[in-house]
Amino acid sequence: MLRDVATDHARGTPVLEFRHLSKVFAGTAALEDVSLRIEPGQVHGLLGHNGSGKSTLIKILAGYHVPEPGSELALHGQPEPLPLPPGRASELGLAFVHQDLALIPTVTVLENLRVPQWAAKRGRVRWRFEREQARADLRALGLDVDLDRSIGTLNKGERALIAVARAVSEMGLTRDNPAAARRSGVLVLDEPTVFLSRAGRDRLFELVRRVTQLGAGVLFVSHDLDEVLAHTNVVTVLRDGRVAGQRRTAETTREELIHLIVGRYDVPGAPSTVSAIANEPLVKVQLRVGGTTPLTDVDFELQAGEILGATGLLGSGFDELPYLLFGAGSGSTQGELVLGGRRIDLSRLQPAAAIRLGLGLIPSNRPRDGGILTLPIADNVMMLSLAEATTHGRLSARRLVAKAALDMRTFDVRPNAPSLPYGRLSGGNQQKALVAKWLRTNPKLLLLDEPTQGVDVGARKQIIGQLRKMCEAARAVLYCSADHAELSQVCDRVLIFRKGRLSRILSGDELTKERITQECIGSEAVIGAGR
């Protein structure tokens, strides 16, 4: 666990303190009378279920949301009027890695890294200087990325590390001269590890240690309790917009944190796996891929009633599989998908046809690919099922909202306000609404890419429970994830990918977190389907 570096610094004045922080949206309190403080050299964890107020708190700190009257913020002991005006957070030494990374996909790594710090002279950008600074920043973090590559061409893990590098650079912590660093600033990390490999996570936490050793504070938001227990000094838990508890990490347990998050101790584990018993597979995949994807030849089968996992190291290609099978992949796809006895030519498959044939896809990038942020939640939930709210060719807004509200209650989407813009939901509640949308189509095969990414422990249980109900109706799920512990609990079998190829299929007693990790790292063999 991280040493409490705060003991090496004066504890009298916190680097950051919120008092009586409140925020109301459409009559619903997202935050209510929240107070917390971050000491110099301290990693302060922030936990809570989706919709508990974590993202709202961060957006207030960034100056995006206007809090209610009576909310107070102090930095280095000095009161700061709220809301913070544009640019003020950076002036105060605050740097952010947001959940959506806030990178511009159409411009280069160099431009993304240096946008907040352009060193202009006589109205012109000093490109040579900016390039030297960017190289130095990446070198200090042990990163080797082509500065001229477009952000959109990087994989998810690389993009996450670029976002972290930009935030740490803003604080001056990548400079050789420590005096240049904003020692008493705060680095805010909102779910920073969801896209990272194990090596990437190790690198991130090494950066966190460096930040705290220089006297800065870190606000670390995560749903991964193991990470919070290992890498924080203090934890604040939010529940329904209020502080449910604050603990020193060394003096608490995983069970106590779960109790604070969900309000009870008896949180059930993942549903027990169900053995697929059908003689004839529901799904057969023979995939031949070329182009930019690392995947090559992939053959496997799914039984009706099965949740089949797929995983591998960063860059192994496992996360490309759902998109290729849905007709939305980036590579040149050949091969065949047999679904319920019907043969589908993957070289000609388009997403619209995939939906008609009984496939569904829940992507990992919710804001970009999952829903339309500016439309109401009801429109997003019912987007693929408008016929259910249509009579004689006319769409009934009242029926549409009523059906969406029912689904939102079933999936515990908070707040249950169908007319609220989808983008106003927290990440986890967006995901629950997205699952509701696709399950309404009653797909024969549901393809998932990181389905519980950024989702709290209670919501994970709800989503997985709904997937199990779907499988009980003789459907199947392909569950792609880098979370090995979750795969071991949720899936009936797990496909292991290495270097673009299927190297192992684990099932039964082999299906443990440790074995999955071991196979991802060390297995070299390539196998065929069903073995």
C-alpha positions in Angstrom: 0.0 0.0 0.0 1.1 3.6 -0.6 3.0 5.1 2.3 1.0 8.0 3.8 3.3 10.7 2.4 1.1 13.3 4.1 2.8 12.6 7.3 5.9 14.1 5.9 4.2 17.4 5.2 2.4 19.9 7.4 -1.1 18.7 8.0 -2.5 22.1 9.2 -3.7 23.3 5.8 -5.3 20.9 3.3 -4.4 21.4 -0.3 -8.1 21.2 -1.2 -11.3 21.3 0.8 -15.0 21.1 -0.1 -17.5 22.2 2.5 -21.3 21.8 2.3 -21.2 21.1 -1.5 -24.6 20.6 -3.0 -26.0 20.4 -6.6 -29.6 19.8 -7.8 -30.6 18.7 -11.3 -34.3 19.0 -12.3 -35.4 18.8 -8.7 -33.1 15.8 -7.9 -30.2 16.3 -5.5 -27.0 15.0 -7.2 -24.9 16.2 -4.2 -26.1 17.2 -0.8 -24.0 18.7 1.9 -20.8 17.0 0.9 -17.5 17.8 2.7 -14.0 16.4 2.1 -10.4 17.5 2.3 -7.2 16.4 0.7 -3.9 16.8 2.5 -0.6 17.5 0.8 1.1 14.3 -0.3 -2.2 12.3 0.1 -4.1 10.0 -2.3 -7.8 10.4 -1.5 -10.0 7.8 -2.9 -13.6 8.6 -4.0 -16.0 5.7 -4.2 -19.8 5.3 -4.7 -22.3 3.6 -7.0 -23.2 5.1 -10.3 -25.2 8.3 -9.8 -23.9 8.8 -6.3 -22.4 12.2 -7.2 -18.7 11.5 -8.0 -18.7 12.9 -11.5 -20.8 15.9 -10.4 -18.3 16.7 -7.7 -15.4 16.6 -10.2 -17.3 18.7 -12.8 -17.9 21.4 -10.1 -14.2 21.3 -9.3 -13.4 21.8 -13.0 -15.8 24.7 -13.2 -18.3 22.9 -15.5 -21.2 22.8 -13.0 -22.5 25.6 -10.9 -23.2 24.3 -7.3 -26.0 25.5 -5.0 -25.6 28.6 -2.8 -23.7 27.8 0.4 -21.2 25.4 -1.3 -17.6 26.3 -0.4 -14.2 25.5 -1.9 -10.8 26.3 -0.4 -7.5 25.7 -2.0 -4.3 25.9 0.1 -6.5 27.4 2.8 -7.8 30.3 0.6 -11.5 30.4 -0.3 -12.3 30.3 -4.0 -15.6 31.6 -5.3 -17.7 29.0 -7.1 -18.2 28.3 -9.9 -14.5 28.5 -10.9 -14.2 30.6 -14.1 -12.5 29.1 -17.2 -8.8 28.6 -16.7 -8.9 29.2 -13.0 -8.6 25.5 -12.1 -5.4 25.2 -14.1 -4.0 28.4 -12.4 -4.6 26.8 -9.0 -2.6 23.7 -10.0 -5.6 21.4 -10.6 -5.2 18.9 -13.5 -7.8 16.4 -14.6 -8.0 13.0 -16.3 -11.7 12.7 -17.1 -13.5 9.4 -17.6 -13.9 10.2 -21.3 -10.2 11.3 -21.5 -11.2 14.6 -23.2 -8.8 14.1 -26.1 -9.4 15.4 -29.6 -9.3 12.3 -31.9 -8.7 14.2 -35.2 -5.5 15.9 -34.2 -2.0 14.6 -33.3 -0.5 13.4 -30.1 1.6 16.5 -30.0 -1.3 18.9 -30.3 -3.3 17.0 -27.6 -0.4 17.1 -25.2 0.4 20.7 -25.7 -2.9 22.4 -26.3 -3.2 23.6 -22.6 0.3 25.0 -22.7 0.9 26.6 -26.1 4.0 28.8 -25.8 3.1 31.4 -28.4 5.5 34.1 -29.5 4.3 37.0 -31.6 1.1 35.2 -32.3 2.8 32.0 -33.6 3.2 28.6 -32.1 6.8 27.7 -31.5 6.5 24.2 -32.9 10.1 23.1 -32.3 9.9 24.1 -28.7 6.5 22.4 -28.2 7.8 19.2 -29.8 10.8 19.2 -27.5 8.6 19.7 -24.5 6.2 16.9 -25.5 9.1 14.5 -26.1 10.6 15.3 -22.7 7.2 14.7 -21.1 6.7 11.3 -22.7 10.3 10.3 -22.0 9.9 11.2 -18.3 6.9 8.9 -18.1 8.5 6.0 -20.0 6.2 6.4 -23.0 7.2 6.0 -26.6 4.5 7.3 -28.9 4.9 9.0 -32.3 4.0 12.6 -31.8 2.6 13.0 -35.3 0.1 10.1 -35.0 -3.5 11.1 -34.8 -5.1 10.3 -31.4 -7.9 8.5 -33.2 -5.4 5.8 -34.5 -4.2 4.9 -31.0 -5.7 2.1 -29.0 -7.7 2.7 -25.8 -4.8 2.1 -23.5 -2.4 4.4 -25.4 -5.0 7.2 -25.4 -5.5 6.8 -21.6 -1.7 7.2 -21.0 -1.6 10.3 -23.2 -4.4 11.8 -21.2 -2.5 11.1 -18.0 0.7 12.4 -19.5 -1.0 15.7 -20.4 -2.4 16.2 -16.9 0.9 15.4 -15.1 2.7 17.7 -17.6 0.3 20.5 -16.8 1.4 20.3 -13.1 5.0 20.5 -14.2 5.8 17.1 -12.7 7.6 15.8 -15.8 10.2 18.5 -15.7 13.8 17.7 -14.7 13.7 20.7 -12.4 11.4 19.8 -9.4 11.1 23.5 -8.5 9.1 24.0 -11.7 6.4 21.7 -10.4 3.2 22.9 -8.7 4.0 21.0 -5.6 0.7 21.8 -3.8 -1.6 21.1 -6.7 -4.1 18.3 -7.1 -4.2 15.6 -9.8 -7.8 14.4 -10.3 -8.1 10.9 -11.8 -11.6 9.8 -12.8 -11.6 6.1 -13.5 -8.0 6.3 -14.9 -7.3 2.5 -15.2 -10.3 1.2 -17.1 -8.4 1.2 -20.4 -5.0 0.3 -19.1 -3.1 -3.0 -19.2 -1.3 -4.3 -16.0 1.9 -2.6 -17.2 0.0 0.6 -17.8 -1.6 0.5 -14.4 1.8 0.0 -12.8 3.2 3.0 -14.6 0.2 5.1 -13.6 0.6 4.3 -9.9 4.3 5.1 -10.1 3.3 8.5 -11.4 0.9 8.9 -8.5 3.7 8.1 -6.1 5.8 10.8 -7.7 3.0 13.4 -7.5 2.5 12.8 -3.8 6.2 12.8 -3.0 6.4 16.3 -4.4 3.7 17.4 -2.0 0.7 17.5 -4.3 -2.5 15.7 -3.6 -4.4 13.2 -5.7 -8.2 12.6 -5.9 -8.6 9.0 -7.2 -12.0 7.9 -8.4 -12.4 4.2 -9.1 -14.9 1.3 -8.9 -12.0 -1.1 -8.4 -11.9 -1.7 -4.7 -8.6 -3.6 -4.9 -6.9 -0.5 -6.5 -8.4 1.8 -3.9 -7.3 -0.4 -1.0 -3.8 -0.7 -2.4 -3.1 2.9 -3.6 -5.0 5.4 -1.4 -4.5 6.8 2.1 -8.1 8.0 2.8 -11.4 7.0 1.2 -14.7 9.0 1.0 -17.8 7.0 0.0 -20.7 8.8 -1.6 -24.2 7.2 -1.6 -27.2 9.0 -3.2 -25.4 12.3 -3.2 -24.4 12.3 0.4 -21.2 11.2 2.3 -21.9 7.6 3.5 -18.6 7.4 5.3 -14.9 8.4 5.3 -12.2 6.0 6.3 -8.4 5.7 6.5 -7.6 3.0 4.0 -5.3 1.1 6.3 -8.1 0.8 8.9 -10.9 -0.4 6.6 -11.8 -3.6 4.7 -13.3 -4.4 1.3 -16.5 -5.6 3.0 -16.9 -2.4 4.9 -16.4 -0.3 1.7 -19.1 -2.4 -0.1 -21.4 -1.8 2.8 -20.9 1.9 2.6 -21.4 1.9 -1.2 -24.6 -0.1 -1.4 -25.9 0.4 2.2 -25.9 -3.3 3.2 -23.4 -6.1 3.7 -25.2 -8.9 2.0 -24.1 -8.1 -1.6 -24.4 -11.3 -3.5 -21.7 -12.4 -5.8 -22.0 -13.0 -9.5 -24.6 -15.5 -10.6 -23.4 -19.0 -10.8 -22.5 -20.1 -14.3 -24.9 -22.2 -16.2 -23.6 -25.1 -18.3 -24.7 -25.0 -21.9 -26.4 -28.3 -22.7 -27.6 -27.9 -26.3 -26.2 -30.4 -28.7 -26.0 -28.1 -31.7 -24.2 -24.8 -31.1 -26.3 -21.6 -31.4 -23.4 -19.7 -32.9 -20.4 -20.8 -35.0 -17.7 -18.3 -36.0 -15.2 -18.8 -38.8 -13.4 -15.4 -39.0 -10.6 -14.4 -41.4 -9.4 -10.8 -40.9 -6.9 -8.6 -42.6 -6.1 -4.9 -42.6 -5.4 -2.8 -39.4 -6.8 -5.2 -36.8 -4.3 -7.5 -35.1 -6.7 -10.4 -35.3 -6.1 -13.0 -38.0 -7.9 -16.4 -38.1 -10.5 -17.1 -35.3 -12.8 -20.1 -35.0 -15.1 -20.8 -32.0 -18.6 -21.7 -31.0 -21.3 -20.6 -28.5 -24.0 -22.8 -27.1 -27.5 -21.5 -26.4 -27.6 -20.2 -22.8 -23.9 -19.5 -22.6 -21.9 -16.4 -21.7 -18.6 -16.8 -23.5 -15.8 -14.5 -22.4 -12.9 -13.2 -24.5 -9.8 -11.5 -23.2 -6.1 -10.9 -23.8 -3.4 -8.4 -23.3 -3.6 -4.9 -24.7 -3.2 -5.1 -28.5 -4.1 -8.8 -28.7 -7.2 -8.0 -30.7 -9.8 -9.6 -28.5 -11.7 -6.3 -28.1 -12.1 -6.0 -31.9 -14.1 -9.2 -32.1 -17.6 -7.8 -31.3 -17.3 -5.1 -33.9 -16.1 -7.5 -36.6 -19.0 -9.9 -35.9 -21.4 -7.0 -36.1 -20.2 -5.7 -39.4 -18.6 -2.6 -37.8 -14.9 -3.6 -37.7 -12.0 -1.7 -39.1 -10.3 -4.6 -40.8 -11.2 -6.4 -44.1 -13.4 -9.3 -42.8 -13.9 -12.6 -44.5 -15.6 -15.7 -43.1 -18.9 -16.9 -41.8 -21.2 -16.5 -38.8 -23.8 -19.2 -38.3 -26.6 -18.0 -36.0 -29.4 -20.3 -35.2 -28.8 -22.3 -38.3 -28.7 -19.3 -40.6 -25.4 -18.6 -42.4 -24.2 -15.0 -42.5 -21.4 -13.8 -44.9 -19.3 -11.6 -42.7 -17.6 -9.9 -45.7 -21.0 -8.3 -46.6 -22.5 -7.8 -43.2 -23.6 -4.3 -42.2 -24.8 -3.2 -38.7 -28.4 -2.6 -39.9 -28.6 -6.1 -41.3 -26.9 -7.5 -38.2 -29.7 -6.1 -36.0 -32.4 -7.6 -38.3 -30.6 -11.0 -38.1 -30.7 -11.0 -34.3 -27.3 -9.5 -33.2 -26.8 -6.7 -30.7 -23.7 -4.7 -29.8 -22.9 -2.8 -26.7 -19.7 -0.9 -27.4 -17.1 0.3 -24.8 -17.2 3.9 -25.9 -20.7 5.0 -24.6 -20.5 8.7 -25.4 -19.3 8.1 -29.0 -21.0 4.9 -30.0 -23.6 3.9 -27.4 -26.2 6.6 -27.5 -27.1 10.1 -28.5 -26.1 12.3 -25.6 -28.4 15.3 -26.4 -31.6 13.2 -26.9 -33.8 12.2 -24.0 -33.1 9.0 -22.2 -36.5 7.7 -23.4 -35.5 8.2 -27.0 -32.2 6.3 -26.4 -33.8 3.4 -24.7 -36.6 3.0 -27.3 -34.4 3.9 -30.3 -34.5 0.3 -31.7 -38.0 -0.5 -30.6 -40.1 2.5 -31.9 -42.7 0.1 -33.4 -43.8 -0.7 -29.8 -44.9 3.0 -29.4 -46.3 3.4 -32.9 -50.0 3.0 -34.0 -51.1 3.3 -37.6 -47.7 4.8 -38.5 -47.8 7.5 -35.8 -45.4 7.5 -32.9 -47.0 8.1 -29.5 -44.6 10.2 -27.3 -46.6 9.2 -24.2 -46.3 5.5 -24.9 -42.6 5.8 -25.7 -41.9 7.6 -22.4 -44.1 5.1 -20.4 -42.2 2.1 -21.9 -38.8 3.7 -21.3 -39.8 4.5 -17.7 -40.7 0.9 -17.1 -37.3 -0.3 -18.4 -35.5 2.4 -16.4 -37.2 1.0 -13.2 -36.3 -2.6 -14.2 -32.6 -1.6 -14.7 -32.6 0.9 -11.8 -31.5 3.8 -14.0 -31.1 6.9 -11.8 -32.7 9.4 -11.9 -35.7 7.7 -13.5 -36.5 10.8 -15.6 -37.1 9.7 -19.2 -37.1 13.3 -20.5 -33.7 14.1 -19.1 -30.9 14.2 -21.8 -29.0 10.9 -21.9 -25.7 12.7 -21.5 -26.8 13.9 -18.1 -26.7 10.4 -16.7 -23.5 9.1 -15.0 -21.4 6.6 -16.9 -22.9 3.6 -15.1 -26.5 4.7 -15.5 -25.8 5.3 -19.2 -24.6 1.7 -19.4 -27.7 0.4 -17.7 -29.9 2.4 -20.2 -27.8 1.0 -23.1 -28.3 -2.6 -21.9 -32.0 -1.9 -21.6 -32.1 -0.6 -25.2 -30.5 -3.7 -26.7 -32.3 -6.3 -24.6 -35.6 -4.8 -25.9 -34.6 -6.1 -29.3 -34.5 -9.7 -27.9 -31.2 -10.5 -29.7 -30.1 -14.1 -30.3 -26.4 -13.1 -29.8 -25.4 -10.0 -27.7 -21.9 -8.8 -28.3 -20.3 -6.9 -25.4 -17.2 -4.8 -25.2 -16.2 -4.0 -21.5 -19.9 -4.0 -20.4 -19.3 -3.1 -16.8 -16.5 -0.5 -17.4 -17.0 2.3 -14.9 -20.0 0.5 -13.3 -20.4 0.2 -9.6 -20.7 -3.1 -7.7 -24.5 -3.0 -7.4 -25.1 -2.1 -11.0 -22.8 -4.8 -12.2 -24.9 -7.4 -10.4 -28.0 -5.9 -12.0 -26.5 -6.0 -15.5 -25.1 -9.5 -15.2 -28.4 -10.7 -13.8 -30.2 -9.4 -16.9 -27.7 -11.1 -19.2 -28.3 -14.4 -17.4 -32.1 -14.0 -17.9 -31.4 -13.4 -21.5 -29.3 -16.6 -21.8 -32.0 -18.6 -20.0 -34.2 -17.8 -23.0 -31.9 -19.8 -25.3 -29.8 -16.8 -26.3 -26.0 -16.3 -26.0 -23.6 -13.6 -25.0 -20.0 -12.8 -26.1 -18.5 -10.9 -23.2 -15.2 -9.2 -24.1 -13.3 -7.7 -21.1 -9.9 -7.1 -19.6 -11.3 -7.6 -16.1 -10.1 -11.2 -15.4 -11.7 -11.5 -12.0 -15.1 -10.6 -13.5 -14.7 -13.0 -16.4 -13.9 -15.8 -14.0 -17.2 -15.1 -12.1 -19.5 -14.4 -15.0 -18.5 -16.6 -17.9 -19.1 -20.3 -18.7 -15.9 -20.4 -20.8 -13.2 -17.8 -21.7 -11.3 -17.4 -24.9 -7.7 -16.2 -24.5 -6.1 -14.2 -27.3 -2.4 -13.6 -27.8 -0.9 -11.7 -30.7 -4.1 -11.7 -32.7 -4.8 -15.4 -32.3 -7.0 -17.6 -30.1 -4.5 -19.4 -27.9 -6.6 -21.1 -25.2 -10.2 -21.8 -24.1 -10.6 -22.0 -20.3 -13.6 -23.7 -18.6 -14.5 -25.5 -15.4 -11.8 -25.5 -12.7 -9.4 -23.7 -14.9 -11.7 -20.6 -14.9 -9.9 -18.5 -12.2 -8.6 -15.0 -12.3 -5.1 -16.2 -11.8 -5.2 -18.8 -14.6 -6.8 -16.3 -17.0 -4.0 -13.8 -16.3 -1.3 -16.5 -16.6 -2.6 -17.6 -20.0 -2.8 -14.1 -21.3 0.8 -13.5 -20.4 2.4 -16.8 -21.1 0.5 -19.2 -23.4 2.0 -19.5 -26.9 -0.1 -22.3 -28.5 -2.8 -21.5 -31.1 -5.8 -23.8 -31.1 -8.9 -24.4 -33.2 -12.5 -24.1 -32.2 -14.0 -26.3 -29.5 -10.7 -27.5 -28.1 
